[in-house]
Amino acid sequence: MREQVLICGLGLRLAHMTLETMQALKQCRTVFHYFLDEQTAAYLRTLCADVRDLGGLSAPDGPAAIADAVLAAAAPGGTVALLYYGHPLVFQEDILIARCRAAKVPYRVLAALSSLDAVLVAVGYPALREGLQVRHADAVSR
């Protein structure tokens, strides 16, 4: 089944975005984000014309409000994306995934730097709640 919600990691910088992520974003009707600078947002508009900034949403309601916005856009059909900075499973995406599952909305997780998160989601393992920490190799080597 084709995904309707795509949860993407951009990587540390735009230069780290994988070809897989770029191809997936090209298929999206809308891309949501809350961190992009204008230059990066302008580049993403070449892949998807509707790029929406969710930066006004703040904790503790931020993750729930983000999930609401993404699922509302997904409801009419087509694929929408939520773009995270770095690994998408590090930033409280559990709310969005839980809501997708409950509403039977197909979703896929794409990381720019690794596919470990996609494997863990596919098998239903709540790795971050079990203490798994995802770190960039440069930070570990320092």
Secondary structure as UniProt FT lines:
FT   STRAND          5..9
FT   HELIX           14..16
FT   HELIX           19..26
FT   STRAND          30..33
FT   HELIX           38..47
FT   STRAND          50..53
FT   TURN            55..56
FT   TURN            59..61
FT   HELIX           62..74
FT   TURN            75..76
FT   STRAND          80..84
FT   HELIX           88..90
FT   HELIX           94..102
FT   TURN            103..104
FT   STRAND          107..110
FT   HELIX           116..122
FT   TURN            123..124
FT   HELIX           127..130
FT   HELIX           137..141
//
